[in-house]
Amino acid sequence: MAHLVITIGCEYGAKGNQIGKKVAKDLGIKFYDRDTVDEIIKEVGIPKDIMEKVEEGITIAGKGAEGDVRGSFSKYADLTERAIHVQKTIIRKLSDRESCVIIGRSADYILKEHKPILRIFIYSPDEVRIENVMKSHNLSEDDAKLFITEKDKRYHKRHMALTGSNRGDRHNRDMLIDSSLLGVDGTAELIESLARKVIENESKTEAETKTQSATKAVIETKAGTKAGAEAGGDK
């Protein structure tokens, strides 16, 4: 059976990373957060500061297709396009390996053709996000508000540039959930339950397809045998 990929987009301060990590642990599958993907991107030659500028919606001029920067990225005229290309390639390769949870990085859009996939978006009321960031970053309320605002702007710009849609657009998600409703554990359990159902349905569909193919093969074999017998009888 094809392996399941769970993508989790989230608002900053909604504890999406913690939830995704628990889902991966409970299901016994790989977990890739933004830092992990960024580290891989850095290893293949795209510096972190370049990715940060891409997130801010800045176009970074490179040396062009005929410049010194060549290899697999030489067809991209600027570093922005190269960075996005690398990000997409890495996320697709990670998803092709095995079942996994991928946090952020517009994975829901990049992997929209992958089957089976479960695309989640996690959000929370602003007051909850502010409180969470105050605790996790030891910030005042005003600083936490400013911090979240800057993060929202940055992530929105990057997602919009890559996908042409808003980060929380329901049309690109299978489930949107307020994590403050059930908390980290409860939200993770809800996602896990849905993931198991998706896997179950995928297994049923695969079994039905195999049965239909086997039945068709038997019918075609019988038809061929009958036609052969009739042809022999005519001689």
N, C-alpha and C positions, 0 to 999 in steps of 0.2 A: 504494500500500500504506500502511496505517496505520503511523505512526512508532512506534519502540520507545522505551519509557521504562524506565530502569534505576534502581531505588531501592536505596540502600545504607544500612542501619542498622548501627550499630557500637558496640562497647564503647569507652569512652575509653581511648586508649593502644594500640589495636589497629591504628592507622594506616589506618583506613577512609577518611579524607579524602584521603590520598596515593594510595591505591589507586583511589578513584573518579576523581580528577583524571587519573591515567594512563589509565584506561579511556576516559574522555571524549576525551582527546587522541588516543589510538590509533585510536578509532573515528570521530574527526572530528565529534563531536557536542557540544552545549552541556553545561556543568557548573555546577550550582548547589549550593553548600554552605550550611551553616546561616547563616553571616554574610551571604551574598548574599540569602537569603530574609528574614532579619531586617531588612536594609537596606530591602528593598521594603516590608515590613510597616511600618517606621518612616515611609516616605515617604507611605503612605496614612493616617497619623494615629494609629497605635498605638505609643506610646513604648517604648523598649527596656526600661525598668524594669517596664512593665506585662507584657511578655512574660516577663521573668525571674520575676515573681511567679506568672504562670500556670504556668510550669515547676515552680515549687515547690508547686503544688497549692493556691494561695491564691485564694479567691473575692474578687473586687474589686467592691465595690458601685459602680454608676454612677448616673445620674440617671433611669434607667428609660425605658420606651417613650414616656412622655408628658413627659419632661424636656427640657432644652435640647439634649441630644445627639441629633440626629435624622439624617435622610438614610437611606442604605441600611442602616444598622445600628440604626435606631431601634426595631426590634422586639425587640432583645435587652435584657433587664432589668439586666444587669450587664456590666462591662467584660471579665470573664473570657470570657463567651460571645461577645462581640464580637471579642475578640482571636483566639479559636479560629476563628470564622467567617471572619475576614480571612485567617488562615493557610491554611485549606482552600481558599478562593477563589483565592488567589495560586498555590498549588501546582497546582491544577487548570488554571489559565490557562497556567502555564509548560509543563505537560505537553501541553496542547492545541496549542501552537505548533509543536513539532518534536521530533525525537528528542533525548533528554537524559539526564544522570545527575543524580539529586537525592540529596543526602546528608541523612540524618536527617529531622527534623520530621514523623515518623510518615507520611511520604509513601506507604509501602507500604500503609497502611490507607486513607488518603485517596483513593488512586488504585486501590483494589482492583477497581473496575469497568472500568478502562482496559485495552484490548487493542490490541496485545500489550504485556505488561509482564514485567519480570524483577526479582524481589524478592530481594535479597541481605542476609544479616546476617553481619557480620564480627566475630569475637571472638578472644581470645588468652588463654593462661594468665595468671593474676594476676602471676606473677613477671616475665613478659615485658612486660606492661603497665606494671608499676612501673618496670622498667629503662628503657623507652621514655620515660616521663614524667620520670624523673630526668634524662635526657639533654636532652629537648626543653624542659623548664622549669627546668633547673639546680636541682633540688630534692634534698634528702636522701632516703634511703629511707623514713623515717617520714613525712616531709611528702608524698612522692609517694603513699604508701598512703592517707593522709588525703584528699588531693586527689581521688584516684580514687573513694574511698568516697562523697564528697560529690557528685561528678559522677554516679555510678551512681544514688544516691538521687533526685537531681533529675530525671534523664532518665526514670527508672522512674515517678515520680509523674506526670509530664506525659503519658507514653505511656499509662499506666493510665487516667488521667482522660479521655483522648481516645478510646481504643480499647477499654478494658475488658480488655486482655490484657497479658501480659508482653512486654517489648521483644524478647526472643529467642525468642518462641513460634514453633515450627517450622510451625504451621498457617497462619501468615501470611507464610511465606517459601518461595521456590523453592529456595534453597540457603543453607546455613549453612557457613561455612568458617573454620578457624583460620588466621589470616594468618601465624602464625609457622612454619607448615608449609612454605610456598613463598616467603615473603617478599613484599615489595610488588610486584615485577615479576612473579613467578610467579603470585601471586593475581590480579593484573590480567589476565594472559594467560588464566587459566582462565575468568574472567568474560567476557572478550572472545570466547573460543571458544564459550561457551554462548550469548552474545548473538547471534552470527552464526548459530548453529543455530536459535535461536528465529525470527530473521528469515527464514531459509531455509524453515522449516516454515510460517510465516505466508504466504510467497509461494506455496508449493505449495497451501495451503488456499484462498487467494484465486483462484488459477488454476483449481482444480477447481470452485469455486463458479461462476466465470464460464462454464466449459465446460458445467456442468450447466444453468445458466440459458439458455445459447444453444441447447442441445439441446432443452430444454423448449419454447423459443419456436418452434423449427423444427417440432417435433411438433404444437404447437397450431396453427401456420400451415397445415400440411398437412391436419390434421383439419378445419380451417375451410374450406379449399379444396375438400376432398372432399365435405363436407356441402353446400357451395354447389352443386357440380356435380350431386350427386344430387337436390337440390331442383329444379334447373333441368331435369333429365331427366324429372321427374315431371309437368312441365307439359304 
